[in-house]
Amino acid sequence: MSGWRFAVSTLGAPGVPVRDSARVAAGHGCHGLEIRAHADEEVRVGMSPARAAEVRAEVADAGLEVACLAGYAKVCRPGPDVPVVDELRALVELASLLGAPSIRVFPGGDRTGAGDGRALERITAVLPDLRASGVRLLVETHDSHPTGEAARRLVTSFGEPERVAVLWDAVHPWRAGEPPRRTREALGEHLGYFQVKDVAADDPTPVPPGAGAVPLEECGRLLADWSGWVSLEWERAWYPDLAPLPVPLRAAADWFTRWQPGQRR
């Protein structure tokens, strides 16, 4: 992939059929759709291959690609390994059926780093699945590992950024006190995906990109030499009173157009 490609997550349209979300995305200049895999949605772990093929076709019919499958597996989660490994394998299989190049997972441990070893063993267990399918596992800067410096501990030992990398959520590292420049430096070649998001300085409620305090202009400059998917994540599933998806999507599209490599700043 050369340059940036623009996507939006279906997290911002809870309960909306993928076909309709794809049309909204295409209407705002997106190249792809990040699909949330959740029990409350039509795309979920365990869905039939036939239905997955239909969803894949619906996205393609809108002129889009599936940018990522956003799952909820927690690689550092305390407890036995087998359920986590099984969930990871199921996500990889579903991503392959949907034509998604990546799966998003969470750390889900604690701030002590005690779960790092568990995560490495679990990811190692599914490396053959990732290699065979061509799917990449992305650990999000989130919960127990909110910074780039913390998240990279879970991926760099594999030495295969094309198979195991980090999803940089613009909000979490910044709220944890890590400035964007440090996040970018920490992730290096292991940066696999970027989610553009914004919040106020003292409130976690999402706001349209550019309306909050997250230094998104700095993020744009720091990503000028990087190629990959840039996706708007609008957390309307968790904040139902937020504006409908087209509102932040217009703002995200403006940010993308301004900062994509090759554009004047």
C-alpha positions in Angstrom: 0.0 0.0 0.0 1.4 3.4 -1.0 0.2 6.5 0.8 -2.9 6.7 3.0 -6.3 5.2 2.5 -9.4 6.5 4.3 -11.9 4.3 6.1 -14.6 4.6 8.8 -15.6 2.2 11.5 -19.1 0.8 11.8 -18.8 1.4 15.6 -20.2 4.8 14.6 -23.4 3.3 13.2 -24.5 0.6 15.7 -27.2 -1.6 14.5 -27.0 -0.2 10.9 -26.7 -2.9 8.2 -23.2 -3.0 6.7 -24.7 -2.3 3.2 -26.0 1.1 4.5 -22.8 1.9 6.4 -20.8 1.2 3.2 -23.0 3.6 1.2 -22.4 6.4 3.8 -18.7 5.7 3.7 -18.5 5.8 0.0 -20.5 9.0 -0.1 -17.9 10.7 2.0 -14.9 9.7 0.0 -13.8 6.6 1.9 -11.8 3.9 0.3 -12.7 1.3 2.9 -14.9 0.2 5.8 -13.6 -0.9 9.2 -16.1 -3.5 10.4 -16.9 -4.1 14.0 -17.2 -7.8 14.9 -19.6 -7.9 17.8 -22.5 -10.1 19.1 -24.8 -7.1 18.8 -24.0 -6.6 15.1 -24.6 -8.6 11.9 -20.9 -9.3 11.6 -19.8 -11.5 14.4 -17.5 -14.4 15.2 -19.2 -17.6 14.2 -21.3 -16.1 11.3 -21.7 -18.4 8.4 -19.2 -18.3 5.5 -22.2 -17.7 3.1 -23.3 -14.6 5.1 -19.7 -13.4 5.3 -19.4 -13.6 1.6 -22.6 -11.5 1.2 -21.2 -8.8 3.5 -18.0 -8.8 1.5 -19.9 -8.4 -1.7 -22.0 -5.5 -0.2 -18.9 -3.6 0.7 -17.4 -4.2 -2.8 -20.7 -3.2 -4.4 -20.2 0.2 -2.7 -16.8 0.5 -4.3 -15.0 -0.1 -1.0 -12.7 -2.6 0.6 -12.8 -4.0 4.1 -10.0 -2.1 5.9 -10.0 -4.0 9.1 -12.0 -6.4 11.3 -12.3 -4.8 14.7 -12.5 -7.6 17.2 -12.6 -7.6 21.0 -10.2 -10.4 21.9 -7.8 -9.3 24.8 -4.4 -10.8 24.4 -3.2 -10.0 27.9 -6.4 -11.1 29.6 -5.9 -13.1 32.8 -7.0 -16.7 32.7 -6.4 -19.7 30.5 -4.9 -19.3 27.1 -7.2 -21.6 25.1 -10.3 -19.3 25.0 -8.2 -16.3 23.9 -6.3 -18.3 21.3 -9.6 -19.8 20.0 -11.1 -16.3 19.7 -8.0 -15.0 17.9 -8.2 -17.9 15.4 -11.9 -17.3 14.8 -11.2 -13.6 14.1 -8.5 -14.5 11.6 -10.8 -16.9 9.9 -13.6 -14.3 9.7 -11.2 -11.7 8.4 -10.1 -14.1 5.7 -13.7 -14.7 4.7 -14.4 -10.9 4.6 -11.2 -10.0 2.8 -10.0 -7.9 5.7 -6.3 -7.5 5.8 -6.1 -7.1 9.5 -7.8 -7.9 12.8 -7.9 -5.4 15.7 -7.5 -6.7 19.2 -7.1 -5.2 22.7 -4.3 -5.7 25.3 -6.8 -6.2 28.2 -4.3 -6.7 30.9 -3.1 -4.5 33.8 -0.6 -1.7 34.0 2.0 -3.9 35.7 2.9 -5.7 32.5 2.2 -9.0 34.1 0.1 -10.0 31.0 2.8 -9.4 28.5 4.1 -12.9 28.6 0.6 -14.3 28.1 0.1 -12.1 25.1 3.3 -13.2 23.5 2.5 -16.9 23.9 -1.1 -16.4 22.6 0.0 -14.4 19.5 2.8 -17.0 18.9 0.1 -19.7 18.9 -1.8 -18.0 16.0 1.2 -16.9 14.0 0.8 -19.9 11.7 -2.8 -18.8 11.1 -1.8 -15.2 10.4 1.0 -16.3 8.0 -1.2 -18.8 6.1 -4.1 -16.4 5.7 -2.1 -13.2 5.1 -4.0 -11.5 7.9 -2.2 -9.0 10.2 -2.9 -8.8 13.9 -3.1 -5.2 15.2 -2.8 -4.6 19.0 -4.6 -1.3 19.8 -3.0 1.4 22.1 -5.8 0.9 24.6 -6.6 0.0 28.3 -3.6 -1.6 30.0 -1.2 -0.6 27.1 -2.5 2.9 26.1 0.8 4.3 24.8 2.9 3.4 21.8 5.8 2.5 24.1 3.6 0.0 26.0 1.9 -1.5 23.0 5.1 -2.1 21.1 6.2 -4.5 23.9 3.6 -6.9 22.6 4.6 -6.9 19.0 8.3 -6.1 18.4 9.7 -9.5 19.5 8.1 -11.2 16.6 10.0 -9.1 14.1 7.2 -9.4 11.5 5.5 -6.1 11.3 3.6 -7.3 8.2 1.9 -9.9 10.5 1.9 -8.4 14.0 1.8 -4.6 14.5 0.1 -1.8 16.5 -3.0 0.2 15.8 -2.5 3.8 17.0 -5.6 5.2 18.4 -5.0 9.0 18.4 -6.7 9.5 21.8 -5.4 6.9 24.2 -1.6 7.6 24.0 -2.2 11.4 24.2 -4.5 11.0 27.3 -1.9 8.8 28.9 0.7 11.6 28.6 2.6 10.4 25.5 2.9 13.1 22.9 2.3 12.1 19.2 6.0 12.4 18.3 6.9 9.9 21.0 4.2 7.5 19.9 5.4 7.6 16.3 9.0 7.1 17.3 8.1 4.2 19.6 6.1 2.4 17.0 8.5 2.8 14.1 8.0 0.1 11.5 5.4 -1.6 13.7 2.8 1.1 13.1 0.1 -0.8 11.1 -3.0 1.4 11.3 -4.1 4.8 12.5 -7.5 5.8 14.0 -8.3 9.4 13.9 -10.4 10.5 16.9 -10.8 13.6 19.0 -11.9 14.5 22.6 -11.9 17.6 24.8 -9.0 18.0 27.3 -11.2 17.1 30.3 -13.9 14.9 28.8 -13.7 11.4 27.1 -16.8 12.0 25.1 -15.9 11.9 21.4 -16.1 15.1 19.3 -15.6 15.5 15.5 -12.0 15.6 14.5 -10.6 19.1 14.9 -13.2 20.1 17.5 -11.3 18.8 20.5 -7.8 19.0 22.1 -6.0 16.0 20.5 -3.1 17.3 18.5 -4.3 15.8 15.2 -2.4 18.3 13.1 0.8 17.1 14.6 -0.3 13.5 14.0 -0.9 14.4 10.4 2.6 15.8 10.0 4.2 12.8 11.8 2.4 10.3 9.5 3.5 12.0 6.3 6.2 9.3 5.6 3.9 6.4 6.5 1.5 4.3 4.3 -1.6 2.6 5.6 -5.2 2.8 6.5 -6.5 5.9 8.4 -9.9 5.3 9.9 -12.4 7.4 11.8 -13.6 5.7 14.9 -16.8 7.4 16.2 -17.9 5.7 19.4 -21.6 6.0 19.0 -22.1 2.4 20.1 -20.9 3.6 23.6 -22.2 7.2 23.4 -25.7 6.9 21.8 -26.3 10.6 22.1 -23.5 11.5 19.7 -24.3 13.0 16.4 -25.0 10.6 13.5 -21.9 9.3 11.7 -22.0 11.8 8.7 -21.2 14.7 11.1 -17.8 13.5 12.2 -17.2 11.8 8.9 -17.2 15.1 7.1 -14.7 16.5 9.6 -12.5 13.4 9.3 -12.6 13.6 5.5 -11.5 17.2 5.7 -8.6 16.2 8.0 -7.6 13.4 5.7 -7.7 15.6 2.6 -5.5 18.2 4.3 -2.9 15.9 5.7 -2.6 13.0 3.3 0.9 12.8 1.9 1.5 15.0 -1.1 -0.9 17.7 0.0 0.1 21.2 1.0 -0.1 22.0 4.7 
